[in-house]
Amino acid sequence: MKNSNLKKYKVAVIGCGYWGSIITNSLLKIGIKKIFIFDKNYKNSLILKKKYKNLNLSKSYDDLLNDKSINFFFFATPPSMNFKIVQKAINKDKKIFLEKPGFIKIDEFKKINILLDKMKKFIMFGYIYCYNDHINYIKKIIRSKKLGKILYIRFQRENLGPIRSDVNSCYDLSSHDLSIILYIFNKLPKYIRHIDYPVLKKNISDISNLHMKLDNTYIDINSSWLNPIKVRTITIVGEKKMLFFDELNLINPLRIYNKYAKYPDMSKFDKKFINSKAQIYEGNSKSVYIKNKSPLINEINHFFLSMSKQRKPLTNNKFSYKIVNFLNRIN
């Protein structure tokens, strides 16, 4: 985004942990000069300040809210503490970027939506995959029907950590994949079954297997923060072709396979002469090369552009509410 005002913006980053530091780094990369940081644990602020020296430390969240020159607020805070602090920022008319899922309790989210509707405002949620150039390409491929009718989609999102203590693995990890589904198809699937395992701690699942159906397409989301190997893949089985996306493959992350399996239409043939077994076709595969920019920078640029133009962001509060509401129904 070419925006000459970026250098003039004053931005507050609330939450200076792992993701807060990544957001701060991206803000510096796009040219934001005046960044104010705050964390309830002041030590986290000091660590971030040491890493990126051109930051302004604040010991008071209320002081940042009361500073009318700071318009943009980025929240990288635990969902369990977001309701009160985000509500305060809305009432102070701040432009808000809130890392997903935002809120745990659906009643809190409803109250936030009521407040935003009353003020005729939106806030943006950080669903980073909606700003990933590869996901944008996958959306175009599906809509072009080059794969044929979509029969099955599987998302695999696994790693060793980070392990959350306030939300389970499904809530934390599956929300990414649900956002991709909502972004591509403009609706969420119907729930079939959820199998999850609380391995480390009671009432907090570490491994999740979510089974769903969207129209005639079966969808699985497998997520875990107790896996020795990091996995970030999407497999799409089409009637004509298949697609495989491996986010961690920096050389060939996206491949389209000219392969499919199909049962013959026996109504047209004499069963005595035709084998009724499924037939497998194996053609060539090809890698798809896409100029891929940083999804987080794409996302942050979208936030600034939407807010400066007073446009509804793609991943706004209504978008996020659909995902949180879905997760609350199954957890």
PEBELVEN-V52325 format. One record per helix or strand of 3 or more residues. SS is the DSSP state (@ for helix, = for strand). FROM is the first residue (numbers start at 0). TO is the last residue. Records with the same first field share a line. If there is no record, write none. Layout:
BEGIN
SS: FROM-TO ; FROM-TO
END
This chain:
BEGIN
@: 5-7 ; 17-28 ; 41-50 ; 60-65 ; 78-90 ; 105-118 ; 127-130 ; 132-143 ; 168-184 ; 265-267 ; 294-307 ; 316-329
=: 9-13 ; 33-37 ; 71-74 ; 94-98 ; 123-125 ; 149-159 ; 189-196 ; 206-213 ; 216-223 ; 225-237 ; 241-245 ; 253-261 ; 278-286
END
